[in-house]
Amino acid sequence: MTSIKDVARIAGVSVATVSRVLNDKGYVGQNTREKVEKAIKETSYKPNEVARSLFKKQSNTIGLIVPDIMNPFFTELARAVEDMATKLGYNVILCNSDGDKDKEQAYLDVLKQKYVNGIIVSSNTLTAQQVEELNVPVVSIDREISKGLPTIVVENKKGAVMATRYLQDKGCRRIGHIRGSYGVANAEERYEGYKEVVSKETWFRESFIVNGDFDMQFSIEATAELLNRHPDIDGIFAANDIMAIGAIKAAHQLGRKVPEELAVIGFDGIKLSEVITPELTTIVQPIYQLGETSTTMLISLMEQQPVEQTYYTMAVELVERKST
């Protein structure tokens, strides 16, 4: 491999001069610059990015921390972040925290050691103090960490109200809810939206709500528990699509036909919701736009460019398919 010393020798200059040209720092005469650039081209020299990041204490890299890469929502989100970052000249380090506080902190430590320029994070454990101590721009996505921190979320409560009222409009008389993880902001907002619609119904009790922990397998078990407890349930609003898919699986195992005997609606709008049988009715988030906007905002902050807006609440829409 060609080294910086080889370039300096061919150009007839010092290593320090080549370094100044590469980093565009310090004065280099035009004639000397041209000789160095010619030598770089002839040797196909590529700078060691690790060494450069250590020298500059920054790199063309951003970190992305998500709680569950197995959830297709975060897979699709990561793809959008990577696409936009690449377009803008940055690389992405993807970190899966499993929603674990210690694992998340370990990833933050690693990202600081890698001198990342900024971080996009979806977290329900990260604190405002931790963000401040990072000393790099941070954008929170999918859930709010603290007021004042650049954040992109969606209309979680409004979407949940839409979903529950839609089931009522379809003729459902007893509607259960598969909620997301306790303490996670978007799960609580979707739960609140469901409660707003059904809390005054004479049939409603808290036992119509079970925790699926934003997980498909947990949702299968939770749905079976819910339907055995309340066999008169004829509609389910699940707080994300993979739990809704789990609910459909549980219904099948119990011999309940979807949608004839049980209508099921999810929340997210992941690609998988379009290919299962029956196709899933869901509240669709603009997942790709979430990733694009968060990345554009973060890079603008990193490059100290003007940012008109640092808090977004994006709209959701109901897409009707065959599960209702």
N, C-alpha and C positions, 0 to 999 in steps of 0.2 A: 504494500500500500504506500502511496505517495504521502510524505510527511511535509509539514510546514517548512522544515529545513531544506527539503528538496526544492520546493518552490523558491525559497530565498536564494539558494545556490544558482538555479537557472536564471532567475531575474537579476542576479548580481547585487542583491541588497541584503540587509540584515533581517533576521527573524522578526524583530520588533516592527520593522517597516511593513512586512507582510501582515502582521497582526493588526496594525493600524488600518490597512486597506480592508481587511476582512471585517473589522468591527466598525469601520467608518468613523474612527476616533483619532484625533490628532492630525497635524498637517502632513500631507504627502504631496510632493510636486506632481503635476499632471503627467510629465514624462515618466517618472518613477512609477506612478500608479498604473499607467498603461503597460509598462514592462511586467509588473506584478500580475496584472489581470491576464496578460498573454501567457505567462508561465502557469497560472492556475488553469487556464483553458487547455494548454498543451498537456499538462499532467493529469487532467481530470481530478484535481485535488478537491476533496470535500472535507470541510472542517469537522473536527470531533465535537459533536453537539454537547456531549456530557461535559467535556473540558470547558467549552465555551460557557455553559450554564454555571459551572462552578466559578469561573472567572467573573462573569457578569452578575452572578447570584439571581439569575432569572432564566427562563427558557420559554420557547414558543409552545408551551404546554398548559392545558387547563385540566383540573381534576373534576370528575363527576362521581358523586357518592349517591347511591340509591339503596333503598332498604331491602329490595328483593328482586334480583335480576331474573328469577324464574317467573315472575309476574309479567306477562306480555306487555302490560302497560309501560313498565320501565324499560323493557327491551326496545319497544318502539320509540320511547322518549330518548333513549341513548342513541339510537340511530339518527334521529333528528339533530341531536347535539353534535354528533360526530360529523354529519354532513355539513352543517353550517360552519363548524370550527375548521374543517379542512378547506372549505371555500375561502375562509378568511385567513388562512395560513397558519393554523394552530393544530397541534396534536391533542388527543384526549387520553387521559389515564382513567379507566373505569374501575370503580371500587364498589363492591357489594357488601354492605354493612350488616345485613340480616336484622336491621333495626336494633342492633346491640350497641349499647353506649360505649363499652370498652373497645369493641372492634372499630367503631366509628372514630374514636380518638386515636387509635393506632394508625388508621388510614390518614387522618389529618397530620399526624407526625411524619409519616412517610412522604406525603405530598409536600410538606414544608421542606424536607430534606432534598426533594427533587427540584426545589425552587420553581414550583408551578406559578404561573402568572395570576391565576384566579381559580375559584372553585364554584361549581354548581352543586347544590346539595338538596336532597329531599330527606328531611330528618324530623323526628319528633323528640329527639334527645338533646340535640345541639342547643347551647345557650348563647345569648347575646354576648356574654363575656368571652366564650370560646371563639366566637367569630371575630371579635375585636383583637384577640391575641394572635390571630393568624397573620395580620398585617398584609393581607392581599384582598382584593375585591371578592365578595361572596354574593351569589344570587341564590335565594331559596325558591324552590319550585315544588308545586303540588301541596305544600303546607307551609304556613307562616311560622317563622321562628320567633321574631320579635318586631315590634313596630319600628319603622325607620330603616329596616334592612330591605334591600331590593328583593322583591317577591313577585312571583307569578302563580296565581291560583285560578280556580274556576268557580262558577256559581254552584257550590255543592248543595247548600240548603234548598235553593230554588229548584235545582234538578231533582232533588228527592221529593219535593212537593209535586212537581210535574209527574214523576213516576207513580206516586201513590194515588194521585187524583186520576191519572189515566187508568189505573186498575179499577178504580171505582166506576169510572165511565164505561168500562168494559163489562160492568155488571158484577164485579167481585164484591162479596158481602163481608168476608172475613179476610183481612190482609195481614200476613206476617212479615217480619223484617229480619233479614240476615244482616246483622250489623258488622262493621269493621272493627279493628283492634281498639280496645279502650285506650284513651289518652291521645289518640291520633286525631289531629284537628279535623281532617276531612271526614273521618268516620263519625265524629261527634256531630258535625254539621249535617250529614246525610241522615243520621238518626233523628236529629231535631226536626228536619223537614218531614220525615215520616210521621213523627209524633204530632206535628202541627195539624196534619190532616186527620188523623184517626183518634186523637186523644179524647175527643168529646163523644165518640161513638159509644153506644151502650154496651157493645160487646167487648170493647178494648180493655185489655189488661197487659201488664208488663210481660206476662208469660208468652205473649205473641212475638216477643223479640228474643233472638238467640245470637250468640257471638260466633261468627265464622272466621274471625281473626284474619280477614283478607286472604284466606287460604282455601284452595279447592277441596282438599281432603277434609279439613275441619268443617267446611260448609256442608259436605255430604252428611257427616255425622250430625251436625247441628240441625239440618233440615229434617232428617229422620226423627230426631228428638221432637222438633216443632210439630211435625205432622202427626206423630203419635200422641202428642199432648193435646193438640187441637185438630182432630180429623176434619172439622168443618171449614178449615182454611181453604179458600179457593183462589187466593192470589198471594204472591211473594214478591217483595221488593228486596233485592240483594244489593248491598252497597258497592259491589264491583262486579265486573263481568265473570271473573273466574269463580266467584262464589255463586253467581247465578247459574253457571254451568254445573257446579257441584249440586245445586238445588235440583236441577233437571235430572241429573244422575240419580239422586236420592229418590225423586218422585218415580222414576222408572223402576227402581229396585222395589218400591212399595206398591207398584201396580197402578200408580196414578198417572193418567194420560195428560200430557202437556200439548196444547193448551185447553183441551176439552174439559178436563176436571181441575186443572191447576194452571193459572196464568203466571208466568215468571218474567220479570223485567230486571235488567242489570244496570250498571253504571260504568262507563269508560269509553266504550266504542272501539275495543281492540279488534284487530283483524280476525281473530279466532271466532268472534261472535257471529261472523257472517258465514262460517263454514260448518258449524255444528248443526245437528239435527235435533229438534227444529231450530232454525236460525233465531238468534236471540234478539228480542226487543230490548233496547237499551237507551240510556241517556249518554249521548256521545260528547266526549271532550275533544277539543281540537289538539290532539296529542302532538302532532308534528309541529304545529304552530307554537305550542308551549316550548318545545325544544329549541326551535329556531329563535324565538323571541328571547329566551333566557340566555342563549349563547351570544346573540348580538348585543344584548344589554351588558353582559359580563365583559366582552371584549372592548366595548366602548368605554367602560369604566377602567379597564386595565390600561387602555391607551390614552386615558384622560381626555376623552372626547365628550362633548356635551350630550347629556342624556335627558330627554324631555320628560320621560315618565319612568318611575322606578317601582311602581306598584300596579299590577294588572289583575283584574278579575275578569276572566274570559267567559264568554257565554257558552252554554251547553244547549243541545237540542235533543228532542226525543225522536228516535228512529224506530218505527214499528215494523216488526218482522213476524215470524211464525210462532213464537213462544207465548204469544198472548192472543 
